[in-house]
Amino acid sequence: MASLGGFGKRHGEANEARNIFQQGIWACAQASGGRSGGYGCARLWQAWGVLEASEGDVAAARRCFSRALDADNRNVATIVAWAQMEEELGNVKDASMVFERFMKQFAPGTNEKLSLWRSYELMLQRVC
C-alpha cells in the first residue's frame, strides 16, 4: 500500500490520489463506524501520509500517520514511514520519539518489535 502513496507523485495527479484515499477511507469508516476507519483503513491512511510527505506537506503527512495509528496502533509500516519522514526532515529527536512511543505496543521478542528495533538502529547509524 505504501506504493500507493507514490501514485500521485509519479503521475502528477496528487489531488486525484487524495480523492481516491478519501473515498476509500470514507467507505472503511462507514463499514466500521470508526472515525479513522478502523484496522482495515490503516494502510490507506499510511499511504496517504507517504503521498503528503512526498508532496512536502509535512503537517498533512503527520495527520495521516496519526490517523493510521489511531486505526491500528500496531501498524509497523506507518511507524517506520513516519519516523523516516522525521529523520529526512532532520528531526531525529522526533523520529526517535515515534519509534519509542509505538514500540511499547509490542511484546518483547515479537517479529514486529524486532523489525522496529532494527529500523531504529539503522536510523541511529545513519545520523551518528
Order of alpha helices (4+ residues) and beta strands (2+ residues): alpha-alpha-alpha-alpha-alpha-alpha-alpha-alpha
